[in-house]
Every structure is written in C-alpha cells, then in structure tokens.
C-alpha cells in the first residue's frame, strides 16, 4: 500500500480507534506511539491470532467485488468461496487455500488450538462414567474428534479417560494438518485423514441391546 497516496487524516482517524481500545497512545495531536499493550501483538499467542485475523479480514473487504462477479449459486460451491477468490486461488476450497501458504496454515491451526484451549471440554460430558462400558468391548472406538486440529480435545478427555480406557481415540483432520503432528504430540491418539464432506468411515459395531461407546465430536 502506498501510504503517501492516502490522506493523513484518514490514517489518523483509523489510529484514533486503536487508541480508544488502549492499544497505542496519542501523546500529541495526530502523533501516535506504541504502548505496552501493543507489544502483546508482536509475540506469543496474540501474534498468531492477530495475523490470522488480518488474513481473514482482507477477503471481507473484497466481498462487494465478489458479489458483482459471481452468481448466487457460487456461494454454495466449495471451489468458489469468497476467501479463495480474494487470495487468487479460486478453484480450491477454503482449507486448500489456507494450506497453500505454510505461514497461514500455521496461524490457522495455532489460533484454532488456542481458542479451543479455553473451552470447557471436561464437564460437558461424564467421560469417566464410560469406563465400564468401554472396557467391556474395547474393540469399538471410544471417541472420534472430527476436524480436531492438534488433538487438544482428545488430550483433555484423556485426563478423565486415560488411554481411552483401552479403546481407540481417533483424530480426524486434513492430511496436511495431521502431518504436522508427531506421536509425542498426541500420545495414545490415532491419526486418520478425513474430509468431513464425505461419509464418516468410522462405524460403531454394537448389538441392539447395547448402546455404542463411540462419541462423535463435531468440532469443525
């Protein structure tokens, strides 16, 4: 962006909004400086989140042009998403577009994992209460996390269900996401590449007199 071509008053107006939110200061009229809060966005969790939001915000600004150049039905075509079009990758779906740039993929995965880390996973379901049922037939999967990123939900569940009570705990996501994980990252968890727009490959085999031990976690 050519900052010289932009009216300084426009830049100052935008920065005043940042000042109001406490992220920088205005020591003298129309002069702006970073404060301690601003430096939070230069490192750690906030940096990846901030970069991810910047990447996601850009395509929103291009929506008027997208609507002028596309048909209504294009919104339902996974290969014609506004995001992929905005970043010059129309023909790929949203996740393929994100994955095309290692930095964007990292920021996406990091932000999702960080956001979900503060979600109260334990307490939503009595995982420990499944122990007897699961141990009675450990051949059936215990839990499948669909679109589970870096396995943070399954790892949390392991606190109440160590080693899945002997049954499989399966993490499903895109192949490129799973490739970034080692066995040490997700101990006791099986990786399974999966596209959630296709039929679910994991089935729970059980008789009509027993309930399945599998619990599908739709976390995408």
C-alpha positions in Angstrom: 0.0 0.0 0.0 1.3 3.5 -0.9 0.9 5.4 2.3 1.9 8.6 0.6 -1.2 8.4 -1.5 -3.5 8.2 1.5 -4.8 11.3 3.2 -3.1 11.6 6.6 -6.4 12.5 8.2 -7.7 9.1 7.2 -4.8 7.3 8.8 -5.1 9.4 11.9 -8.9 8.6 12.1 -8.2 4.9 12.0 -5.4 5.1 14.6 -7.7 7.0 17.0 -9.9 4.0 17.1 -6.9 1.9 18.1 -6.1 4.5 20.8 -9.6 4.2 22.2 -9.1 0.5 22.5 -6.0 1.0 24.5 -3.6 -0.5 22.0 -1.5 2.7 21.4 -1.3 6.3 22.7 -1.6 9.8 21.2 1.0 11.8 23.1 0.3 14.9 21.0 -2.5 15.6 18.4 -2.2 13.2 15.4 1.0 11.7 16.7 0.8 8.1 17.7 3.1 5.7 19.6 3.0 2.1 20.7 2.4 1.2 24.4 2.8 -2.0 26.4 -0.5 -3.4 25.1 0.6 -3.0 21.5 3.7 -5.2 22.1 1.5 -8.1 23.1 0.6 -8.5 19.5 4.2 -8.9 18.5 4.9 -12.2 20.2 3.2 -15.3 21.6 -0.4 -16.4 21.2 -1.7 -12.9 20.3 0.7 -12.6 17.4 -0.6 -15.6 15.6 -4.2 -14.7 16.4 -3.7 -11.1 15.1 -2.0 -12.3 11.9 -4.8 -14.8 11.3 -7.5 -12.1 11.8 -5.7 -9.8 9.4 -5.6 -12.6 6.8 -9.3 -13.4 7.3 -10.4 -9.7 7.2 -8.9 -8.9 3.8 -11.3 -11.0 1.8 -14.3 -9.4 3.6 -13.3 -6.1 2.1 -13.5 -7.7 -1.3 -17.0 -9.1 -0.9 -18.7 -6.3 -3.0 -16.5 -7.2 -6.0 -17.0 -10.9 -5.4 -20.8 -10.4 -5.5 -20.5 -8.3 -8.7 -18.5 -11.1 -10.4 -20.3 -14.2 -9.2 -23.7 -15.8 -9.3 -25.7 -16.6 -6.2 -25.2 -20.3 -6.5 -21.4 -19.8 -6.4 -21.7 -19.3 -2.7 -22.6 -22.9 -2.4 -19.7 -24.1 -4.5 -16.8 -25.1 -2.2 -14.4 -24.3 -5.1 -15.7 -20.7 -5.4 -15.5 -19.4 -1.9 -15.1 -15.7 -1.3 -11.8 -16.3 0.6 -10.2 -18.5 -2.1 -11.3 -15.9 -4.8 -9.9 -13.0 -2.8 -6.5 -14.5 -2.4 -6.3 -15.5 -6.1 -6.9 -19.3 -5.5 -10.4 -19.8 -6.9 -10.8 -23.4 -7.8 -9.5 -24.5 -4.4 -11.7 -24.8 -1.4 -11.2 -22.7 1.8 -9.0 -25.2 3.5 -6.9 -25.9 0.4 -6.4 -22.1 0.0 -5.3 -21.8 3.7 -3.0 -24.8 3.3 -1.3 -23.4 0.3 0.7 -21.0 2.5 2.6 -22.7 5.4 2.5 -19.5 7.4 -1.2 -19.1 7.0 -1.8 -22.7 7.8 0.3 -22.4 11.0 -1.6 -19.3 12.1 -4.9 -21.0 11.4 -4.0 -24.2 13.3 -2.4 -22.3 16.2 -5.4 -19.9 16.5 -7.9 -22.8 16.5 -5.9 -24.8 19.1 -5.5 -21.7 21.3 -9.2 -20.8 21.1 -10.3 -24.3 21.9 -7.8 -24.5 24.8 -10.0 -22.2 26.8 -13.2 -24.1 26.0 -14.5 -26.1 29.0 -14.0 -29.6 27.5 -14.2 -31.5 30.7 -17.5 -31.2 32.4 -19.6 -31.1 29.2 -19.9 -34.9 29.3 -19.1 -37.5 32.1 -16.3 -39.3 30.2 -15.2 -41.2 33.3 -18.7 -42.8 33.5 -18.0 -44.7 30.2 -15.1 -46.7 31.7 -17.0 -50.0 32.4 -18.9 -49.9 29.1 -15.8 -49.2 27.1 -13.6 -51.8 28.8 -16.3 -54.4 28.2 -15.7 -54.1 24.4 -12.5 -52.1 23.7 -12.7 -53.1 20.0 -15.1 -50.3 19.4 -13.7 -46.7 19.1 -14.2 -44.6 22.2 -14.1 -41.2 20.7 -13.7 -39.6 17.2 -12.7 -35.9 17.0 -13.8 -34.6 13.6 -11.7 -31.7 12.4 -9.9 -31.8 15.7 -6.8 -29.8 14.7 -4.0 -30.7 17.0 -5.9 -33.1 19.2 -6.4 -30.7 22.1 -9.9 -32.0 22.9 -8.9 -35.7 22.9 -5.9 -35.0 25.0 -8.2 -33.2 27.5 -10.6 -36.1 27.6 -7.6 -38.4 28.4 -7.4 -36.8 31.7 -10.7 -38.4 32.7 -10.3 -41.4 30.4 -6.6 -42.5 30.5 -5.6 -44.2 27.2 -9.3 -44.2 26.2 -9.9 -47.0 28.7 -8.1 -49.2 26.2 -10.3 -48.3 23.2 -9.2 -46.1 20.2 -9.3 -42.4 20.3 -9.2 -41.1 16.7 -8.3 -37.7 15.5 -9.7 -36.9 12.0 -8.5 -33.9 10.0 -6.9 -32.9 6.7 -3.7 -34.8 5.8 -1.6 -31.7 5.9 -2.8 -30.9 9.4 -2.1 -34.4 10.7 1.3 -34.4 9.0 2.4 -31.6 11.4 1.8 -33.8 14.4 4.1 -36.4 15.9 3.3 -39.4 18.2 4.7 -37.3 21.0 2.3 -34.5 20.3 -0.8 -36.8 20.6 0.2 -39.8 22.6 -2.4 -42.6 22.6 -4.3 -41.0 19.7 -4.7 -42.4 16.2 -4.5 -40.0 13.3 -6.9 -40.5 10.4 -7.0 -38.3 7.3 -10.6 -37.3 6.6 -12.8 -34.9 4.6 -15.9 -34.1 6.7 -17.8 -33.5 3.5 -17.7 -37.3 2.8 -19.3 -40.2 4.6 -17.9 -41.0 8.1 -15.6 -44.1 7.8 -15.6 -45.0 11.5 -18.6 -47.1 12.4 -19.5 -48.4 15.9 -20.4 -52.0 15.8 -22.9 -52.9 18.6 -26.0 -55.0 19.2 -29.5 -53.6 19.6 -29.3 -54.4 23.3 -26.3 -52.2 23.9 -25.5 -48.5 23.3 -22.4 -47.6 21.3 -19.3 -46.4 23.1 -18.3 -44.2 20.3 -19.0 -40.5 20.7 -18.6 -38.3 17.6 -17.3 -34.8 18.5 -18.2 -32.4 15.7 -15.6 -29.7 16.4 -15.0 -28.3 12.9 
